[in-house]
Amino acid sequence: MDKVVEFKRHRVFTLSEIQEIIPIVNKITKTYSQQVEQLIRQIDSFGSNNEQLVVSLEKKVNEHVEAWQNKLEKLGGLTRGLWLADFDSGDGYFCWKFPEERIEFWHGYSEGFSGRVKLPTEINKSPIATPPDLSL
């Protein structure tokens, strides 16, 4: 039987578990990012000529971003910015940014995106519960 993706708001992932979910995360994000880009192009084309339409389109952009956030949270992700999410590893976060196709970065609970470090290639290929101690 195929694996079923569980919908949980908070979850601790192993590296292999999150790698299985990332293609779904990527597909969801790609769909919403394309929709948002299209709306932004429309907004840019109208400029200030039709303020009411621009406000309506901006509202749709926000609705798409919120829908994306909700879907990622149901998969266990924590959205940290536009098309950026963290996934709890038990002692930090696996860090993902669209259009990355795999989890390749990790950071501690107190660091953010700027503190993420690349997972060693050998670690990224083997399933482990959490990344090794990456501190200096």
C-alpha positions as CSV (number, residue, x, y, z in Angstrom):
1,M,0.0,0.0,0.0
2,D,1.3,3.5,-0.8
3,K,2.3,5.7,2.1
4,V,-0.3,8.3,3.2
5,V,0.8,11.8,4.1
6,E,-0.5,12.6,7.5
7,F,-1.9,16.1,8.2
8,K,-0.4,17.3,11.5
9,R,0.2,20.9,12.6
10,H,3.3,20.0,14.6
11,R,5.5,17.1,13.9
12,V,9.2,16.1,14.3
13,F,10.6,14.7,11.1
14,T,13.6,12.5,10.3
15,L,15.6,13.5,7.3
16,S,14.2,10.6,5.2
17,E,10.6,11.5,6.2
18,I,10.9,15.1,5.2
19,Q,12.7,14.2,1.9
20,E,9.5,12.2,1.0
21,I,7.3,15.2,1.7
22,I,9.4,17.8,-0.1
23,P,8.1,16.9,-3.6
24,I,4.6,17.6,-2.4
25,V,5.7,20.9,-0.7
26,N,7.5,21.9,-3.9
27,K,4.4,21.1,-6.1
28,I,2.1,23.1,-3.8
29,T,4.5,26.0,-3.7
30,K,5.1,26.0,-7.4
31,T,1.3,26.2,-8.0
32,Y,0.8,29.1,-5.6
33,S,3.9,31.0,-6.6
34,Q,2.9,30.9,-10.3
35,Q,-0.6,32.2,-9.4
36,V,0.9,35.0,-7.3
37,E,3.3,35.9,-10.0
38,Q,0.5,36.2,-12.5
39,L,-1.5,38.4,-10.2
40,I,1.5,40.6,-9.6
41,R,2.0,41.0,-13.3
42,Q,-1.7,42.1,-13.6
43,I,-1.2,44.6,-10.8
44,D,1.9,46.0,-12.5
45,S,0.1,46.3,-15.8
46,F,-2.7,48.4,-14.2
47,G,-0.4,50.6,-12.1
48,S,-2.5,53.3,-10.5
49,N,-5.0,53.5,-13.4
50,N,-7.6,51.3,-11.7
51,E,-7.1,51.4,-7.9
52,Q,-10.2,49.3,-7.1
53,L,-9.0,46.5,-9.4
54,V,-5.5,46.7,-8.0
55,V,-6.9,46.4,-4.4
56,S,-8.9,43.4,-5.4
57,L,-5.9,41.7,-7.0
58,E,-3.8,42.4,-3.9
59,K,-6.4,40.8,-1.8
60,K,-6.2,37.7,-4.1
61,V,-2.4,37.6,-3.7
62,N,-2.8,37.6,0.1
63,E,-5.5,34.8,-0.1
64,H,-3.1,32.7,-2.2
65,V,-0.2,33.2,0.2
66,E,-2.5,32.3,3.2
67,A,-3.8,29.2,1.5
68,W,-0.2,28.1,0.8
69,Q,0.8,28.7,4.4
70,N,-2.2,26.7,5.6
71,K,-1.4,23.7,3.4
72,L,2.3,23.7,4.5
73,E,1.3,23.9,8.1
74,K,-1.1,20.9,7.6
75,L,1.9,19.0,6.3
76,G,3.9,19.9,9.5
77,G,5.9,22.8,8.1
78,L,6.4,26.2,9.7
79,T,6.3,29.0,7.2
80,R,9.0,31.6,7.8
81,G,8.6,33.8,4.8
82,L,7.3,33.8,1.3
83,W,8.0,30.3,-0.1
84,L,10.2,29.5,2.8
85,A,9.5,26.8,5.4
86,D,11.1,25.0,8.3
87,F,10.5,21.4,9.4
88,D,11.3,20.4,13.0
89,S,14.0,17.8,13.3
90,G,13.9,17.4,17.1
91,D,16.9,19.6,17.8
92,G,16.5,22.3,15.1
93,Y,14.9,22.7,11.7
94,F,15.4,21.3,8.3
95,C,15.2,24.5,6.2
96,W,13.6,24.6,2.7
97,K,13.2,27.4,0.2
98,F,11.4,27.2,-3.1
99,P,12.5,25.9,-5.6
100,E,14.8,23.6,-3.8
101,E,14.0,20.0,-4.7
102,R,15.4,18.4,-1.5
103,I,16.2,19.3,2.0
104,E,19.8,20.4,1.9
105,F,20.0,22.8,4.8
106,W,19.5,22.8,8.6
107,H,19.6,25.4,11.4
108,G,19.2,25.4,15.1
109,Y,16.0,26.6,16.9
110,S,17.6,30.0,17.7
111,E,18.9,30.7,14.2
112,G,16.9,31.7,11.2
113,F,17.3,31.4,7.5
114,S,20.6,33.3,7.6
115,G,22.0,30.7,10.1
116,R,21.3,27.7,8.0
117,V,24.1,25.3,7.1
118,K,24.4,22.9,4.3
119,L,24.0,19.3,5.3
120,P,27.0,17.2,4.3
121,T,26.3,15.1,1.1
122,E,26.8,11.8,2.9
123,I,24.2,12.8,5.6
124,N,21.7,13.9,3.0
125,K,21.8,10.5,1.3
126,S,21.2,8.4,4.5
127,P,18.1,8.5,6.7
128,I,18.9,9.9,10.2
129,A,16.8,11.2,13.0
130,T,18.6,14.5,13.2
131,P,21.7,16.0,11.6
132,P,25.0,15.6,13.4
133,D,26.4,18.3,15.6
134,L,27.2,21.0,13.0
135,S,28.6,23.5,15.5
136,L,32.1,24.7,15.3
